[in-house]
Amino acid sequence: MKRDIVGLIYTGERIDQLRDLTRIRSVAALPVLGRYRMIDFILSSMIHSEIHNIGIIMQKNYHSLMDHLGSGREWDLHGKRNGMTILPPYMSRDNVGVYEGLLDALRSNIGFLRRSKERYIAVTDSHILFSVQYEKMLAHHLENGADITLLYTKDRSARRNGAGRYLEVDAQGTVHQIECDPSIPRYENTYMSAFLVRRELLIDLVDRAVSAGYHHFTRELLTHILRDKSYKVCGFECPGSVWVMDSVESYFKANMDFLVAENRARIFNPDKPVWTKLRDEMPTHYMDGADVSNSLIADGCIIQGRVENSILFRGVQIKPGASVKNCIVMQDAIIQRNVELAYAILDKQVTVRENTRMMGPAGYPLVVPKALTI
């Protein structure tokens, strides 16, 4: 049963609220927690569920993600029987490489669905950080005789007024209603943009939905199915906490949450590691004068100043006299002497010159785009 699932990852529709963080990359390639990308957690969950055939639907600005994934070696997806299939965006004069919705993406990649041999398919978006065992989701799907099983969470931090999808799920696990982007959600179950279905049924649903002029899986197809009661739709509750990355504020808060050991334990299981792209680096070097507290520090950093309540990615340099507090500093950034940073997100390869002072509000951190010198 475990090996009878093919995985399909949709690298996400554009989320404007993430601003410069996704201007040059997809949400799936968004750096998180010092050394990872969002897609690492999805791939690792699938592999631990013995899903070894995984397709990744790309959209424009996919070069960063392609560079990260490489041949799939870090996830053991480069063998003859195990595989990662990159599904690049269809581009033409009228199509700039952005799908109107998940249904459009599925229709454009229907060949992957037809070529796959597995009986079931797990489809997921890539803007939510979570951990789930898909084999348990499949067991729940079969036990309930479901046609479609939707993954949802009761974690209240995933709720958004005026945005999101929310499910009415009864005591038996059957989904009866879905509301899209309500001003105030009525239902406590937040749909996580992930579902499991029989592969051939999905092919049939996509063909018929596209013929009807639909573009969006949830708002149009799923709403229609629930209204007509044409298929049995069930829900599977995702265990533990989830982190939705749909704005600069939520991205910042999610990273800061992982400074708490209990939150790290919810995602990082020693028996089921999260794999990512390797980069050979020396261990972080704490020089004389370094003062580091309550922070996540990746390898390859050189620290000569003060770091507090922050996350430093690989290769970051903190020069003498610099103070970094409540910040996210991405790969290969250089913080020069006597700089003071607070509540800021620095993208990769940013340089902050000597004696600069940058302090954002706690609820709305500053964002410095990639490779900028300030």
C-alpha positions as CSV (number, residue, x, y, z in Angstrom):
1,M,0.0,0.0,0.0
2,K,2.8,2.4,0.9
3,R,4.5,2.2,-2.5
4,D,1.2,2.8,-4.3
5,I,1.3,6.6,-4.2
6,V,2.8,9.0,-6.6
7,G,3.6,12.5,-5.3
8,L,2.9,15.8,-7.1
9,I,4.1,19.1,-5.8
10,Y,2.6,22.3,-7.1
11,T,5.3,25.0,-6.5
12,G,2.7,27.6,-5.7
13,E,0.7,30.5,-7.1
14,R,2.3,33.9,-6.6
15,I,1.8,35.3,-3.1
16,D,2.1,39.1,-3.4
17,Q,2.2,39.6,0.4
18,L,5.7,37.9,0.4
19,R,7.0,40.8,-1.6
20,D,10.7,40.7,-2.4
21,L,11.1,37.3,-0.8
22,T,9.5,35.7,-3.8
23,R,10.2,38.2,-6.5
24,I,13.1,36.0,-7.9
25,R,12.0,32.6,-6.6
26,S,9.0,30.4,-6.1
27,V,7.5,29.9,-2.7
28,A,8.8,26.3,-2.8
29,A,12.4,27.7,-3.0
30,L,11.9,30.1,-0.1
31,P,14.8,29.7,2.4
32,V,13.7,28.8,6.0
33,L,15.3,27.8,9.3
34,G,18.9,28.5,8.4
35,R,19.7,25.8,5.8
36,Y,16.4,24.6,4.3
37,R,13.9,25.5,1.5
38,M,10.2,25.0,1.8
39,I,10.2,22.1,-0.6
40,D,12.6,20.1,1.6
41,F,9.9,19.4,4.1
42,I,7.4,18.3,1.5
43,L,9.9,16.0,-0.3
44,S,11.1,14.5,3.0
45,S,7.6,13.7,4.2
46,M,6.8,12.0,1.0
47,I,10.0,9.9,1.0
48,H,9.5,8.8,4.6
49,S,6.0,7.7,3.4
50,E,7.8,5.6,0.8
51,I,6.7,7.8,-2.1
52,H,9.6,7.5,-4.6
53,N,8.0,8.8,-7.8
54,I,7.5,12.6,-7.4
55,G,6.6,15.2,-10.0
56,I,7.3,18.9,-9.3
57,I,5.2,21.4,-11.3
58,M,7.3,24.5,-11.9
59,Q,6.2,28.1,-12.6
60,K,8.2,31.1,-13.8
61,N,11.2,32.1,-11.6
62,Y,12.0,28.4,-11.1
63,H,15.8,28.7,-11.6
64,S,16.5,29.0,-7.9
65,L,14.4,25.9,-7.2
66,M,16.1,23.9,-10.1
67,D,19.5,24.8,-8.7
68,H,18.5,23.6,-5.2
69,L,17.0,20.3,-6.4
70,G,19.7,19.4,-8.8
71,S,19.5,15.7,-9.7
72,G,17.6,14.8,-6.6
73,R,20.6,13.0,-5.1
74,E,20.1,14.5,-1.6
75,W,16.6,13.0,-1.5
76,D,17.7,9.7,-3.1
77,L,15.5,10.5,-6.1
78,H,18.1,10.0,-8.8
79,G,18.0,6.2,-9.3
80,K,16.5,4.1,-12.0
81,R,13.5,3.1,-10.0
82,N,13.2,6.2,-7.8
83,G,12.7,9.4,-9.6
84,M,12.0,13.2,-9.4
85,T,10.4,14.6,-12.5
86,I,10.7,18.3,-13.2
87,L,7.6,19.6,-15.0
88,P,8.6,23.0,-16.4
89,P,5.9,25.6,-17.1
90,Y,4.3,25.7,-20.5
91,M,5.4,29.0,-22.1
92,S,4.3,30.7,-25.2
93,R,3.6,34.3,-26.5
94,D,0.4,34.4,-24.5
95,N,1.5,32.3,-21.6
96,V,4.3,33.7,-19.4
97,G,4.7,30.6,-17.4
98,V,2.1,31.2,-14.7
99,Y,-0.9,28.9,-14.4
100,E,-4.2,30.4,-13.6
101,G,-4.8,27.7,-11.0
102,L,-4.0,24.2,-9.9
103,L,-6.4,22.7,-12.5
104,D,-4.6,24.5,-15.3
105,A,-1.3,23.1,-14.0
106,L,-2.7,19.6,-13.8
107,R,-4.1,19.8,-17.3
108,S,-0.8,21.0,-18.7
109,N,0.9,18.0,-17.0
110,I,-1.7,15.4,-17.6
111,G,1.0,13.3,-19.4
112,F,2.8,12.8,-16.0
113,L,-0.4,11.6,-14.5
114,R,-1.0,9.1,-17.3
115,R,2.6,7.8,-17.4
116,S,2.7,7.1,-13.6
117,K,1.9,3.6,-12.6
118,E,0.8,4.1,-9.0
119,R,-2.9,3.7,-8.1
120,Y,-3.1,6.8,-5.9
121,I,-1.7,10.3,-6.1
122,A,-1.0,12.9,-3.3
123,V,-1.0,16.5,-4.6
124,T,0.2,19.4,-2.4
125,D,1.0,23.0,-2.7
126,S,4.2,24.3,-1.2
127,H,3.5,27.4,1.0
128,I,2.7,25.5,4.2
129,L,5.4,23.9,6.5
130,F,4.1,20.7,8.1
131,S,4.8,17.0,8.6
132,V,2.4,14.2,7.7
133,Q,2.6,10.5,7.0
134,Y,0.9,9.9,3.6
135,E,0.6,6.2,4.2
136,K,-1.6,6.9,7.2
137,M,-3.6,9.3,5.0
138,L,-4.1,6.6,2.4
139,A,-5.2,4.1,5.1
140,H,-7.8,6.6,6.3
141,H,-8.9,7.2,2.7
142,L,-9.4,3.4,2.2
143,E,-11.1,2.8,5.5
144,N,-13.7,5.5,4.8
145,G,-14.3,4.5,1.2
146,A,-13.5,8.0,0.1
147,D,-13.1,9.2,-3.4
148,I,-11.1,12.3,-2.4
149,T,-9.4,12.9,1.0
150,L,-8.5,16.5,1.9
151,L,-5.7,17.3,4.4
152,Y,-6.8,19.9,7.0
153,T,-5.6,21.3,10.3
154,K,-7.3,22.7,13.4
155,D,-4.3,24.9,14.2
156,R,-5.8,28.3,14.7
157,S,-2.6,30.1,13.5
158,A,-3.4,28.9,10.0
159,R,-6.7,30.8,9.9
160,R,-6.9,34.1,8.0
161,N,-9.9,36.5,7.9
162,G,-10.8,37.1,4.2
163,A,-8.5,34.3,2.9
164,G,-8.1,30.6,3.0
165,R,-10.3,27.5,2.6
166,Y,-12.3,26.0,5.5
167,L,-14.1,22.7,5.7
168,E,-17.2,21.4,7.5
169,V,-16.2,17.9,8.6
170,D,-18.6,15.7,10.5
171,A,-17.7,13.1,13.3
172,Q,-17.2,10.4,10.7
173,G,-14.7,12.5,8.8
174,T,-16.9,13.3,5.8
175,V,-16.6,16.8,4.3
176,H,-19.9,18.5,3.6
177,Q,-19.1,22.1,2.9
178,I,-16.1,24.3,1.9
179,E,-16.0,28.1,2.2
180,C,-13.5,30.1,0.2
181,D,-12.0,33.4,1.5
182,P,-14.7,34.1,4.0
183,S,-14.5,37.4,6.0
184,I,-14.8,35.4,9.2
185,P,-14.4,31.6,8.8
186,R,-17.3,29.6,10.2
187,Y,-15.5,26.2,10.2
188,E,-12.6,25.4,12.4
189,N,-10.9,23.1,9.9
190,T,-8.4,24.9,7.6
191,Y,-7.8,23.1,4.2
192,M,-4.0,22.8,3.6
193,S,-4.1,22.7,-0.2
194,A,-3.2,19.0,-0.2
195,F,-5.3,16.0,-1.1
196,L,-5.2,12.3,-2.0
197,V,-7.2,10.7,-4.8
198,R,-7.1,7.7,-7.1
199,R,-4.9,8.7,-10.0
200,E,-7.3,7.7,-12.8
201,L,-10.2,9.5,-11.1
202,L,-8.1,12.7,-10.9
203,I,-7.3,12.4,-14.7
204,D,-11.1,12.1,-15.3
205,L,-11.9,15.0,-13.0
206,V,-9.3,17.3,-14.6
207,D,-10.5,16.5,-18.1
208,R,-14.1,17.2,-17.3
209,A,-13.3,20.3,-15.2
210,V,-11.2,21.9,-18.0
211,S,-14.0,21.1,-20.5
212,A,-16.4,23.1,-18.2
213,G,-14.0,26.1,-18.2
214,Y,-12.8,25.7,-14.7
215,H,-9.3,26.9,-13.6
216,H,-9.3,26.4,-9.8
217,F,-9.3,23.1,-8.1
218,T,-10.9,24.2,-4.8
219,R,-13.0,27.2,-5.6
220,E,-14.6,25.6,-8.7
221,L,-14.1,21.9,-9.0
222,L,-14.2,20.9,-5.3
223,T,-17.1,23.3,-4.5
224,H,-19.1,21.8,-7.4
225,I,-18.4,18.2,-6.2
226,L,-19.5,19.0,-2.6
227,R,-22.6,20.8,-3.8
228,D,-23.7,18.0,-6.1
229,K,-22.5,15.2,-3.7
230,S,-21.2,13.4,-6.8
231,Y,-18.2,11.9,-4.9
232,K,-17.5,11.1,-1.3
233,V,-15.0,13.6,0.1
234,C,-13.4,13.0,3.4
235,G,-11.0,14.9,5.6
236,F,-7.7,13.8,7.3
237,E,-6.5,15.9,10.1
238,C,-2.8,16.8,9.9
239,P,-1.2,16.1,13.3
240,G,0.7,18.8,15.2
241,S,1.4,22.4,14.3
242,V,1.5,23.9,10.8
243,W,3.1,27.2,9.6
244,V,1.5,29.0,6.6
245,M,4.0,31.2,4.7
246,D,1.7,33.7,3.0
247,S,3.0,37.1,4.1
248,V,6.2,38.6,5.3
249,E,4.8,38.7,8.8
250,S,3.8,35.0,8.8
251,Y,7.2,34.0,7.3
252,F,9.1,36.0,10.0
253,K,6.9,34.6,12.8
254,A,7.3,31.0,11.5
255,N,11.1,31.2,11.5
256,M,11.1,32.8,15.0
257,D,8.9,30.1,16.3
258,F,11.6,27.6,15.6
259,L,13.9,29.3,18.1
260,V,11.7,27.4,20.6
261,A,13.0,23.8,21.1
262,E,9.4,22.4,21.4
263,N,8.5,23.7,18.0
264,R,11.7,22.2,16.4
265,A,10.8,18.8,17.9
266,R,7.4,18.9,16.2
267,I,9.0,19.0,12.7
268,F,12.5,17.5,13.1
269,N,12.3,13.8,14.0
270,P,15.8,12.2,14.4
271,D,14.4,9.0,12.9
272,K,12.9,10.9,9.9
273,P,15.4,13.6,9.0
274,V,14.6,16.6,6.7
275,W,17.0,16.4,3.8
276,T,18.3,19.4,1.9
277,K,21.0,20.4,-0.6
278,L,24.5,19.8,0.7
279,R,27.0,22.6,0.8
280,D,30.5,21.8,2.1
281,E,31.3,24.4,4.7
282,M,33.7,24.7,7.6
283,P,31.9,24.8,11.1
284,T,30.9,28.2,12.3
285,H,33.8,30.1,13.8
286,Y,33.0,32.1,17.0
287,M,35.8,34.7,17.2
288,D,36.9,36.7,20.2
289,G,34.1,39.1,21.1
290,A,31.3,36.9,19.7
291,D,28.1,36.9,21.9
292,V,25.4,34.6,20.6
293,S,22.1,33.7,22.4
294,N,18.9,31.9,21.5
295,S,19.8,31.7,17.8
296,L,20.0,29.2,15.0
297,I,23.4,29.4,13.3
298,A,24.1,27.4,10.1
299,D,27.6,26.2,9.2
300,G,30.2,28.4,7.6
301,C,29.5,31.6,9.5
302,I,32.1,33.8,11.1
303,I,30.8,35.7,14.1
304,Q,32.7,38.5,15.8
305,G,29.8,40.5,17.1
306,R,26.5,40.0,18.9
307,V,23.6,37.8,17.7
308,E,20.4,37.5,19.7
309,N,17.1,35.8,18.8
310,S,18.1,35.4,15.2
311,I,18.6,32.9,12.4
312,L,21.8,33.0,10.3
313,F,22.0,31.0,7.1
314,R,25.3,29.5,5.8
315,G,28.3,31.7,5.3
316,V,27.1,34.8,7.1
317,Q,29.7,37.1,8.5
318,I,29.1,39.3,11.5
319,K,31.9,41.8,12.0
320,P,33.2,43.2,15.3
321,G,30.8,45.7,17.1
322,A,27.8,44.6,15.0
323,S,24.5,43.7,16.7
324,V,21.9,41.5,15.1
325,K,18.7,41.1,17.1
326,N,15.4,39.4,16.0
327,C,16.6,39.1,12.4
328,I,16.7,36.5,9.6
329,V,20.0,36.8,7.7
330,M,20.3,34.6,4.6
331,Q,23.2,32.9,3.0
332,D,26.6,34.8,2.5
333,A,25.4,38.1,3.9
334,I,28.0,40.4,5.4
335,I,27.2,42.6,8.4
336,Q,30.1,45.0,8.7
337,R,31.5,46.8,11.8
338,N,29.2,48.6,14.2
339,V,26.0,47.8,12.3
340,E,22.8,47.6,14.4
341,L,20.0,45.4,13.0
342,A,16.7,44.6,14.5
343,Y,13.5,43.0,13.1
344,A,14.9,42.7,9.6
345,I,15.0,40.0,6.9
346,L,18.1,40.1,4.7
347,D,18.0,38.0,1.6
348,K,21.1,36.2,0.2
349,Q,24.4,38.1,-0.4
350,V,23.3,41.3,1.2
351,T,26.1,43.6,2.5
352,V,25.3,46.1,5.3
353,R,28.0,48.8,5.5
354,E,29.7,50.0,8.6
355,N,27.8,52.1,11.1
356,T,24.4,51.4,9.5
357,R,21.4,51.3,11.7
358,M,18.2,49.4,10.5
359,M,15.3,48.7,12.9
360,G,11.9,47.6,11.7
361,P,8.7,47.4,13.7
362,A,8.2,44.1,15.6
363,G,5.0,43.3,13.7
364,Y,6.3,44.2,10.2
365,P,10.0,43.5,9.7
366,L,12.1,45.2,7.0
367,V,13.0,43.2,3.9
368,V,16.3,43.8,2.1
369,P,16.3,42.2,-1.4
370,K,19.0,39.8,-2.6
371,A,22.5,41.1,-3.4
372,L,21.8,44.6,-2.2
373,T,24.4,46.8,-0.5
374,I,23.1,49.3,2.0
